[in-house]
Amino acid sequence: MQSNLSKTPLLRFLIIFLVLSIMLFIFQNRMNPSGIDFVVLLTGNAILFLATLVSFLMYKRAFQHSNPHSIVRFIYSGLFFKMVICLLAAVIYILISRPNVNKPALFGCFIIYIIYSYIEVRTLMQLSKQQKNG
């Protein structure tokens, strides 16, 4: 059962990544006339997917410790890691595209961040319940 617990969340994140990527490709023709940069959204989705995987693995490692202080450290480390990665990606994009920053695409990346965070928290709550019951 432990291997099932570790594979299911990772598969869930991969499915979210693929669904979002496919949706971006499908709606690409509608985004361009609206001034939304498709490449920025697709890149943001990939960065958020990878950052979510790393932070989730840090959260999951926290469940292996019985010390509450250690659990809090891992959770804050995962949250901090994800925020720093997102902040660095945004700053790098803004510096590279300084006069032509696509604000609607950045806002779209924020929405994608919320989607990944919601799924991540929901998954962690399910894993926590399963570990308490089993």
C-alpha positions in Angstrom: 0.0 0.0 0.0 2.9 2.4 0.6 4.0 2.2 -3.0 0.4 3.0 -4.1 0.4 6.1 -1.8 3.7 7.4 -3.3 2.7 6.8 -7.0 -0.9 8.1 -6.9 -0.1 11.8 -6.0 2.7 12.0 -8.5 0.4 10.6 -11.2 -2.2 13.2 -10.1 0.2 16.0 -10.6 1.3 14.6 -14.0 -2.3 14.4 -15.1 -2.9 18.1 -14.0 0.2 19.1 -15.9 -0.9 17.3 -19.1 -4.5 18.5 -18.9 -3.4 22.1 -18.4 -0.8 21.8 -21.2 -3.4 20.3 -23.6 -5.9 23.1 -22.7 -3.3 25.7 -23.4 -2.6 24.2 -26.8 -6.3 24.0 -27.6 -7.0 27.6 -26.6 -3.8 29.0 -28.1 -5.6 30.5 -31.0 -8.0 32.3 -28.7 -5.2 33.6 -26.4 -3.0 35.2 -29.1 -5.7 37.8 -30.2 -6.3 38.6 -26.6 -2.6 39.4 -26.1 -1.9 36.4 -23.8 1.5 34.9 -24.4 1.1 31.2 -24.9 4.8 30.4 -24.4 4.9 32.2 -21.0 1.9 30.2 -19.8 3.3 26.9 -21.1 6.7 27.6 -19.4 5.0 28.7 -16.2 3.0 25.5 -16.2 6.2 23.4 -16.5 8.0 25.4 -13.8 5.0 25.1 -11.4 4.7 21.4 -12.1 8.4 20.8 -11.2 8.3 23.1 -8.2 5.1 21.4 -7.0 6.7 18.0 -7.3 9.8 19.0 -5.3 7.7 20.8 -2.6 5.3 17.8 -2.4 8.2 15.4 -1.9 9.5 17.7 0.9 6.0 17.6 2.5 5.8 13.8 2.1 9.2 13.5 3.8 7.8 15.5 6.7 5.2 12.7 7.3 8.0 10.3 8.0 9.1 12.2 11.1 7.5 11.9 14.5 9.0 15.2 15.8 6.4 18.0 15.3 9.2 20.6 14.9 10.8 18.6 12.1 7.4 18.3 10.3 6.9 22.1 10.6 10.5 22.7 9.2 9.8 20.4 6.2 6.5 22.0 5.5 7.9 25.5 5.6 10.9 24.5 3.6 8.6 23.1 0.8 6.5 26.2 0.9 9.5 28.5 0.8 11.1 26.5 -2.0 8.0 26.7 -4.2 7.7 30.5 -3.6 11.3 31.2 -4.3 11.2 29.2 -7.6 8.1 31.0 -8.7 9.6 34.4 -7.7 12.9 33.7 -9.5 11.1 32.6 -12.6 8.9 35.7 -12.6 11.9 38.0 -12.0 13.9 36.4 -14.7 11.0 36.7 -17.1 10.5 40.3 -16.2 14.2 41.2 -16.6 14.4 39.4 -20.0 11.2 40.9 -21.4 11.4 44.2 -19.5 9.5 46.5 -22.0 7.2 43.7 -23.2 6.2 41.9 -20.1 2.9 40.1 -20.7 0.8 40.8 -17.6 -2.1 38.6 -18.6 0.2 35.6 -19.0 1.7 36.3 -15.5 -1.8 36.5 -14.1 -2.5 33.2 -15.9 0.5 31.7 -14.2 -0.8 32.8 -10.9 -4.1 31.0 -11.6 -2.1 27.9 -12.5 -0.2 28.3 -9.2 -3.5 28.3 -7.4 -4.6 25.1 -9.2 -1.4 23.2 -8.3 -1.5 24.5 -4.7 -5.1 23.4 -4.3 -4.4 19.9 -5.6 -1.2 19.7 -3.5 -3.0 20.6 -0.3 -5.9 18.4 -1.0 -3.5 15.5 -1.7 -1.5 16.1 1.5 -4.7 16.1 3.5 -5.8 12.8 2.0 -2.3 11.3 2.7 -2.4 12.6 6.3 -5.8 11.0 6.9 -4.6 7.7 5.4 -1.6 7.6 7.6 -3.6 8.4 10.7 -6.1 5.6 9.9 -3.6 3.1 8.7 
